[in-house]
């Protein structure tokens, strides 16, 4: 007759310790991907925020540096009288004592005009608390009637009373561009029959003096224009 030893099977302390370490290791391995994934998501969110913040800081730094430079003078804008998009007389008399920014465009322009007008539109927000006026002269005044210019102004969300679009006699506008602002202009007698005009925006101070030219096709045009405009606002307060 065989006899068996009966009793309880007990685990040794060393065995328990090994089992505990294995469970801990597995738990750590399972948690690592989760933590890494979360960190990666946070990084992806922070990168564009930090980049945007750096770009804004750099732009403000550039504007601050540009404010310190001297704004030159390039002559006086001669007196003029034209008609705005509301069919009302508008000219140098309405701009007397104001800082203003001008450009030359036309509503059917297939070239740079949409960009020029777009850049002018960008100026409205940063200058909204100032008395700076915006003026767009049409170089195709026969087609750009007050009604046409009014529709063009609405598309650009031009603020009434701040941004005027002017039409009038072709000879008067071309003389103002060429002799007054010293900008090239043509009546469309070229091969394509389209008006040719400058892409520059012009800054004029409260005394009617031209203080700067800014090519609307250049990336930094608005930054430089705003810096010089703010300089004039401090130099010539209301």
Residue pairs with C-beta under 8 A, 6 or more apart in sequence:
59 223
62 223
62 227
63 223
63 226
63 227
63 230
66 223
66 224
66 227
66 228
67 227
67 230
67 231
69 227
69 231
71 203
71 211
71 212
71 228
71 231
71 232
71 235
72 211
72 212
73 209
73 210
73 211
74 182
74 209
74 210
74 211
74 212
74 213
75 182
75 209
75 210
76 207
76 208
76 209
76 210
77 92
77 176
77 180
77 181
77 204
77 208
77 209
77 210
78 92
78 176
78 179
78 180
79 91
79 92
79 93
80 91
80 92
80 172
80 176
80 180
81 89
81 90
81 91
81 92
81 93
81 168
82 89
82 90
82 91
82 137
82 166
82 167
82 168
82 172
82 173
83 89
83 90
83 146
83 166
83 167
83 168
84 90
84 146
84 149
84 164
84 165
84 166
84 167
85 146
85 149
85 150
85 152
85 153
85 164
85 165
86 146
86 150
87 146
90 164
90 166
92 208
94 164
95 133
95 135
95 204
95 208
96 208
97 206
98 131
98 132
98 133
98 206
99 130
99 131
99 132
99 133
99 203
99 204
99 205
99 206
99 229
99 232
99 233
99 236
100 132
100 133
100 134
100 135
100 204
101 120
101 123
101 132
101 133
101 134
101 135
101 201
101 202
101 203
101 204
101 225
101 229
102 134
102 135
102 136
102 137
102 181
102 201
102 202
102 204
103 116
103 117
103 120
103 135
103 136
103 137
103 200
103 201
103 202
103 216
104 136
104 137
104 138
104 139
104 177
104 181
104 183
104 185
104 197
104 198
105 113
105 116
105 117
105 136
105 137
105 138
105 139
105 197
106 113
106 138
106 139
106 140
106 143
106 144
106 195
106 197
107 113
107 138
107 140
107 143
107 144
107 148
107 149
107 151
107 152
108 140
108 143
109 140
109 194
109 195
110 194
111 194
112 199
112 216
112 217
115 199
115 216
115 217
116 199
116 201
116 216
117 136
117 152
117 156
118 156
119 201
119 216
119 221
119 222
120 134
120 136
120 156
120 163
120 201
120 216
121 156
121 157
121 158
122 222
123 132
123 134
123 222
123 225
123 226
124 134
124 157
124 158
124 159
124 162
124 163
126 226
127 226
127 229
128 159
130 229
130 233
131 238
132 229
132 233
133 162
133 163
133 164
134 158
134 162
134 163
134 164
135 163
135 164
135 166
136 163
136 164
136 165
136 166
137 166
137 173
137 176
137 177
138 144
138 149
138 165
138 166
138 167
138 173
139 173
139 174
139 177
139 185
139 195
139 197
140 188
140 195
141 167
141 168
141 169
141 170
141 173
142 170
144 152
144 165
144 167
145 167
146 167
149 165
149 166
149 167
150 165
152 165
153 163
153 165
156 163
158 165
166 173
167 173
170 187
174 185
174 187
177 183
177 184
177 185
177 197
177 198
178 184
178 185
181 198
181 202
181 210
182 210
183 197
183 198
183 200
183 202
184 196
184 197
184 198
185 195
185 196
185 197
185 198
186 195
186 196
186 197
187 195
188 194
188 195
188 196
190 196
199 215
199 216
199 217
200 213
200 214
200 215
200 216
201 213
201 214
201 215
201 216
201 221
201 225
202 210
202 212
202 213
202 214
203 210
203 211
203 212
203 213
203 214
203 225
203 228
203 229
203 232
204 210
204 211
205 211
205 232
205 235
205 236
206 232
206 236
207 236
211 228
211 232
212 224
212 225
212 228
214 221
214 222
214 224
214 225
215 221
